[in-house]
Amino acid sequence: MAKSLLAVRLNMDHRRALPFTSPAVSLLSPPTPLRAATMNHTNPLSLADITTRLCLLLDDMIQEWDMELLDPINADTRLIEDLGFESVDLMQLIVAIEQAFGARGLPYEKALMQDGGYVTEISVGQLAQFLSDNLPKTAA
């Protein structure tokens, strides 16, 4: 695990005990001023906007999993190495992204597969770039 971002799972079984609990549920709660400012539903999103929204979404997921991070999530944060994501976590993230950005059916295989197999790592920035390239211009 990277020394700059140490993820400590306080209760690893907690997130597995509720597999149908969507990490995006917390997005349904009233938005904080930061969330309201970054979740504009009328304008096309810039790469920076998408990255910010992904970081907020991941932060919500991490809080639900009772994880503590020493450093904030940013574009360089790696989902697998730094956050300990597994395949089921990536699927939960995809569902949360679809809900948060209002876009279904994106070609996630472009971001998650390489040379016929799953990627061994993906960063928040890489995922944000994928979304920037593939979200409909009217999404979000």
N, C-alpha and C positions, 0 to 999 in steps of 0.2 A: 504494500500500500504506500502511496506517495507520502513523503514526510511533510510536504507543504499543506496537505489537506488530509487530516486524519479523521476517518469516520469510525465512530464507535457505536456498535449496535448494542443498545441496552437490553433489548428483549427481541432476539431474532425470530422467535416463534410468534410474536404478536402479529406481524404483518401476514404471516401464513395462516393464522387462525381465522382470518376474515377475508377469504379470497375474493368475495364478491363486493367488498367495500371499495368503491372507486376512490382513488386519490383525489379526484376532481370535486368530490362532495364539498370540500371546504371552499371551493370557488363559488358555490351557490350561496354562501353566507354573504351578508352585506359587505361590499368591498371597503377596504381601508382606503384612505386618500391615495396612497401609492398605487394600489391595485386599480382604483378608479382612473387614475391618470394614465396608467399603462395599458388599460384594456379598453381602448377606444374602438367602438363597434362601427364607425362610419368611414374611417380613412384606411387606405391601404397601409400596411405595416412596413416599416423599414427593417433592415436586418437588426439594428440595435433594439427596436421595439420587440421583435420576435425573441431575441436573446433575453431581454428583460422579462418577458412573459414566461419563457421557459424556465428561467431561474426562479421566478415566483412559484411556478407550478411544481418544480422539483423541491423547493423549500417546503411547500405544503405536504408533499409526499413524505419527505424526511421527517417532518414533525409528526405525521400520523404513525410512522414506524418507530417513534421514540429514539431516533438517532441524534447524536450530537456531532456537530462539525466544528472543527477549530477555525476554519476559514469559510467565508461566505461562498456560495455557489456562483461561479462566473463562467465565461465562455471557455475557459481552459479546463474546467472540471470534467473529469472523465467518468462516464456513467458506471463502467464496470470496475475499474481499478480504484477510483476515489470513493464512489458511493456504494460499491458492492452490488451493483445491479446483476440480476440473473434474468433468464429469458422471460419468466413470468412478470418480472418488474418492468421489462421493456414493453410487454403487452399492455400492462396497466398504464404505462406512460402514453402509449399510442392512444388508448381510449380517452385518457385525460386530455391529450392534445386535441383530439377530434372534438371533444366537448368544449374546450376552452377557445379554440380557433374556429369552431363551427364548420369544419371541413372534414368530410368523410371520404374514404376511398383513395387516399393519397398513395403513391407507389413507394411504400416504406422499404420495399426490398432494395431499392436503389441506395438507401442509406445503411441498411442493416445486413446486406449480403454482398459478398465479394468473391469472385472466382468460384461460384457455386456453393459457398459455405457462408456461415454467419461471420460477421466481423468480430474480431477479438476485442475491439475497443471503439468507442465513439465518444466524442466530447460534446459538450453543450453547444459549442460554437459550430461544430460540424452539423449537428442536428438542426440548429437555427438556420444555417446556410441551406440545408435540404428543404426546410419549410419555406424559406424565402424564395427558392427556385420553383417550388411546387404548389404553394398555396394559390388559390384563385385570387386575382387582384382585388376582388371585392370581399374576400374572406375576412373574418375576425371582426 
